[in-house]
Amino acid sequence: MTRTDGTAGAAAPAGERGGAPDAFDLLVVGSANADLVVRVERRPGAGETVLGSDLAVHPGGKGANQAVAAARLGARTALLARVGDDAHGRLLLQAQRAAGVAVDGVLTGGAPTGVALITVDPSGDNSIVVSPGANALLTPGDIRSAARLVRAARVVSAQLEIPLATVVETVRVLGGAGRFVLNPSPAGPLPAEVLTACDPLVVNEHEARVLLGDGAGPDPAGWARSLLALGPRSVVVTLGAAGALTADGRTGVVERVAAPRVSAVDTTGAGDAFTAALAWRLGRGEEPAAAARYAARVGAAAVTRPGAQEAYPVPAQLPPPA
C-alpha cells in the first residue's frame, strides 16, 4: 500500500510480503513529476514571448519514467519515490500501476508533486525546467527504511532529480547486494563513493562535459575513457541518433553501438527509456554492448510518439536492430 503521511518522514519498509521482501529485476530510486508540455515553433530568447500549443499534462520524472519503461518491456519493476497528495500525484501513481510497477515504495505528502515544464520544437528536441516539489523530500532515512527492498533488487537505478544525499545513501544501503546504475541528470559533481559504485555511469554529451569539465575533448570515445578514470566500473555515453558508446573499466574496451533510424516526434524521456532497458538487460547478464544495442532500439521507439511514458514501447513495438 502507498503510504500517505503528509510528512517527510521515513518510509515504512517497502516491498515486503510475509516478512520477506519481494525480489525485483529493477528497483528505480528517483523522481516522479508531472510533465507540463507545450509544443513551440521555436524556443523563446531572453525577454521574448512565443505562442505555443495547448498545454498537455503527462506522467513523467526520470525515476517514474524508467520504472514504466522497464515494466513495459517485461521487467519486474518497483519504484521508490515521493509524490504530493494532489491530482498530479494521483496521476503518477495511476500510470505506474497501469504499467505494472510495484508502488509500495512510493510515499505521499510533504510537498506538492514535482513538475517539469517542457517545450518541444518541431524537430522533437526539448528544453526542460524541473520544480522538484516532493522529490526533494525523499530522504536518506526513507532509503534506510526500505533497505530490504533495495538489497533484494537485482539492479538499482538512480538519477539526480532527488537529493544527492539520498543517492549516496542508496549506494551505502545497496552495498554489494546488487548492481548500481546512475544517470547523473541534472549533471553536477559526484562524490567518489557514488562514482566507484556505478556499473554503469550513463551520460549524454552534456552530462559528460559537465563531469569532465575542461578535460572533455571532442571525441566521445575519449569522454568514455576519461569518465572511467574517475572510478566507475563501466560507462555508457548516449549519442542520440548516433547511438551510444560502452566502456568497460575491467577491460578498457570501448565499443560503439548504432541506433535504428526513425523519424523523431518528441525526444522527451528517451534517455530514461534507454537507461531502463540497459539496466534491465545488464541485470539479466548481458554484455554491455549487447544491452546497449537493445536499449538503443527502446530509445528509438520512444521518440516516435509524443510524450514520455505514453510513448514507451512493449517488445513487439521495437524497431529492428541498426
Rosetta blueprint (number, residue, H / E / L):
1 M L
2 T L
3 R E
4 T E
5 D L
6 G L
7 T L
8 A L
9 G L
10 A L
11 A L
12 A L
13 P L
14 A L
15 G L
16 E E
17 R E
18 G L
19 G L
20 A E
21 P E
22 D L
23 A L
24 F L
25 D L
26 L E
27 L E
28 V E
29 V E
30 G L
31 S L
32 A L
33 N E
34 A E
35 D E
36 L E
37 V E
38 V E
39 R E
40 V E
41 E L
42 R L
43 R L
44 P L
45 G L
46 A L
47 G L
48 E L
49 T L
50 V L
51 L L
52 G E
53 S L
54 D L
55 L L
56 A E
57 V E
58 H E
59 P E
60 G E
61 G L
62 K H
63 G H
64 A H
65 N H
66 Q H
67 A H
68 V H
69 A H
70 A H
71 A H
72 R H
73 L H
74 G L
75 A L
76 R L
77 T E
78 A E
79 L E
80 L E
81 A E
82 R E
83 V E
84 G L
85 D L
86 D L
87 A H
88 H H
89 G H
90 R H
91 L H
92 L H
93 L H
94 Q H
95 A H
96 Q H
97 R H
98 A H
99 A H
100 G L
101 V L
102 A E
103 V E
104 D E
105 G E
106 V E
107 L E
108 T E
109 G L
110 G L
111 A L
112 P L
113 T L
114 G E
115 V E
116 A E
117 L E
118 I E
119 T E
120 V E
121 D L
122 P L
123 S L
124 G L
125 D L
126 N E
127 S E
128 I E
129 V E
130 V E
131 S E
132 P L
133 G H
134 A H
135 N H
136 A H
137 L H
138 L L
139 T L
140 P H
141 G H
142 D H
143 I H
144 R H
145 S H
146 A L
147 A H
148 R H
149 L H
150 V H
151 R H
152 A H
153 A L
154 R L
155 V E
156 V E
157 S E
158 A E
159 Q E
160 L L
161 E L
162 I L
163 P L
164 L H
165 A H
166 T H
167 V H
168 V H
169 E H
170 T H
171 V H
172 R H
173 V H
174 L H
175 G L
176 G L
177 A L
178 G L
179 R E
180 F E
181 V E
182 L E
183 N E
184 P L
185 S L
186 P L
187 A L
188 G L
189 P L
190 L L
191 P L
192 A H
193 E H
194 V H
195 L H
196 T L
197 A L
198 C E
199 D E
200 P E
201 L E
202 V E
203 V E
204 N L
205 E H
206 H H
207 E H
208 A H
209 R H
210 V H
211 L H
212 L H
213 G H
214 D H
215 G H
216 A L
217 G L
218 P L
219 D L
220 P H
221 A H
222 G H
223 W H
224 A H
225 R H
226 S H
227 L H
228 L H
229 A L
230 L L
231 G L
232 P L
233 R L
234 S E
235 V E
236 V E
237 V E
238 T E
239 L L
240 G H
241 A H
242 A H
243 G L
244 A E
245 L E
246 T E
247 A E
248 D E
249 G L
250 R L
251 T L
252 G L
253 V L
254 V E
255 E E
256 R E
257 V E
258 A L
259 A L
260 P L
261 R L
262 V L
263 S L
264 A L
265 V L
266 D L
267 T L
268 T L
269 G L
270 A H
271 G H
272 D H
273 A H
274 F H
275 T H
276 A H
277 A H
278 L H
279 A H
280 W H
281 R H
282 L H
283 G H
284 R L
285 G L
286 E L
287 E L
288 P H
289 A H
290 A H
291 A H
292 A H
293 R H
294 Y H
295 A H
296 A H
297 R H
298 V H
299 G H
300 A H
301 A H
302 A H
303 V L
304 T L
305 R L
306 P L
307 G L
308 A L
309 Q H
310 E H
311 A H
312 Y L
313 P L
314 V L
315 P H
316 A H
317 Q H
318 L L
319 P L
320 P L
321 P L
322 A L
